[in-house]
Amino acid sequence: MTFGSKNNFWFFLFLAAGAIIGGLLGDTLEASQFFGSGTSFLVHKYQVLNIPPVDVDLYIAHIMVGFSFSPNLVAIIGMILAMVIFSHL
């Protein structure tokens, strides 16, 4: 599998990298308050997907599984930039 091949694996890898880098940048902006009062708009989390935890008790093991996806605006911008970069490869 080469890096230039446009398949689903690389696309989702780019999206995940854009979301992670954007999320980290958003957390850094929130801590530094670089944009003053405008920072709260950029780092507000938007809940996109929320699957509440499901609890399974198997008597020998206790399993809890759930998923939540709530990116901030900077992470969404990072995902859009990742899609643009991916389309130009």
Rosetta blueprint (number, residue, H / E / L):
1 M L
2 T L
3 F L
4 G L
5 S L
6 K L
7 N L
8 N H
9 F H
10 W H
11 F H
12 F H
13 L H
14 F H
15 L H
16 A H
17 A H
18 G H
19 A H
20 I H
21 I H
22 G H
23 G H
24 L H
25 L H
26 G H
27 D H
28 T H
29 L H
30 E H
31 A H
32 S H
33 Q L
34 F L
35 F L
36 G H
37 S H
38 G H
39 T H
40 S H
41 F H
42 L H
43 V H
44 H L
45 K E
46 Y L
47 Q L
48 V L
49 L E
50 N E
51 I E
52 P E
53 P E
54 V E
55 D E
56 V E
57 D E
58 L L
59 Y L
60 I L
61 A L
62 H E
63 I E
64 M E
65 V E
66 G E
67 F E
68 S E
69 F E
70 S L
71 P L
72 N E
73 L H
74 V H
75 A H
76 I H
77 I H
78 G H
79 M H
80 I H
81 L H
82 A H
83 M H
84 V H
85 I H
86 F H
87 S H
88 H L
89 L L
